[in-house]
């Protein structure tokens, strides 16, 4: 059985989280005060930006937990538009230094700043003419002395009082690394669209890349009628598509009408002038009952319609539908038109997510 009560477990967890949060705030305050910390941070950003701008890459290195922090930093840099790789110091000592090129910049992570494996590769890095940035908790360490700039990673204490396992120090190192990655992203003009291109398989990438034309139904699949189409045919058309929505197109004397409303092959030449949703049909059935079949499409259609273009972003189109209706059920589909208001298809709200 654990020697802590439930209350002690929760309070202990909260204390550790607060302690790590305070370490982040302390670091931010030191940076905001200006002076040596701020000057060195700006210098580090300048060197890293220049490396990326000149076609070089950012090489991150570290041992142990610092190495794990470095691997995470590399992943963040890559996803935010900076070319970055991880180089383990031990592997570097046995041939992998060949990856280092003169236009590169190195971020070396070590809380003590005196990690032997890391210090041993610094002369070789320097001989290749690269810039070295030290992310370190000790500004008087060997790493800082050998670096062109220093990123402040100092903490007062680790989270564990009795065993100095890397906890608060690694949290701060990751936060500082994130600040570097985001700052470089902003300096390089990295946009949400660029981010999406690096994440095509994830939800974020889908949201930022997906266009209406990628998920729309073609015009031949769309239930359509004209303003004069009898209501029994409107009802029949509404059952042909899963969302129950029928589009009303303009009357065209050059196109022959059929029992179903409009010849499918010519729908792409028609303009959308209204829409009849399943909610409107349901309400009309309750209101008119048998007299409903004396009506035509023009009697029920809504002319104040929301439309979209094939190249519109899916996420923006979804937002327009939700803002217009207040809830996602009131309008399940949207007409897709070209710039002359001619029908190109229909897109379902459920496919825009």
PEMOBEL-V159405 format. One record per backbone hydrogen bond with DSSP energy under -0.5 kcal/mol. NH is the residue of the N-H (numbers start at 1). CO is the residue of the C=O. Records with the same first field share a line. If there is no record, write none. Layout:
NH=CO  CO
//
This chain:
9=5
10=6
11=7
12=8
13=9
14=10
15=11
16=12
17=13
18=14
19=15
20=16
21=17
22=18
23=19
24=20
25=21
26=22
27=23
28=24
29=25
30=26
31=27
32=28
33=29
34=31
37=34
38=34
39=35
40=36
41=37
42=38
43=39
44=40
45=41
46=42
47=43
48=44
49=45
50=46
51=47
52=48
53=49
54=50
55=52
56=51
58=83
59=57  105
60=58  85
61=107
63=109
66=63
68=64
69=65
70=66
71=67
72=68
73=69
74=70
75=71
76=72
77=73
78=74
79=75
80=76
81=78
82=77
85=58
87=60
92=88
93=89
94=91
95=92
96=91
97=92
98=95
99=96
100=97
104=101
105=57
106=131
107=59
108=106  133
109=61  107
110=108  135
119=115
120=116
121=117  118
122=118  119
123=119
125=121
126=122
127=123
128=124  125
129=126
130=125
131=104
133=106
134=149
135=108  133
136=134  151
137=110  111
141=138
143=113
145=141
146=142
147=143  144
148=132
149=132
151=134
152=150
153=136
161=159
164=162
165=163
167=165
171=167
172=168
173=169
174=170
175=171
176=172
177=173
178=174
179=175
180=176
181=177
182=178
183=179
184=180
185=181
186=182
187=183
188=184
189=186
190=185
195=191
196=192
197=193
198=194  195
199=196
202=199
205=199
206=202
207=203
208=204
209=205
210=206
212=312
213=310
214=211
215=211  212
216=212
217=346
219=344
221=218
222=219
225=247
227=249
229=226
231=295
233=230
234=230
235=231
236=232
237=233
238=234
239=235  236
240=237
241=238
244=241
246=276
247=223
248=274
249=225  247
250=271
255=252
261=258
263=256
266=263
267=264
269=266
270=267
272=341
273=248
274=248
275=302
276=246
277=275
281=277
282=278
283=279
284=280
285=281
286=282
287=283
288=284
289=284  285
291=288
292=289
293=290
294=291
295=292
297=229
298=227
299=296
300=296  297
301=297
302=275
303=301
305=303
308=335
310=337
312=309
314=210
315=207
317=313
318=314
319=315
320=316
321=317
322=318
323=319
324=320
325=321
326=322
330=327
334=347
335=306
336=345
337=308  335
338=342
341=338
343=270
344=336
345=336
346=217
347=334
349=332
351=348
352=349
//
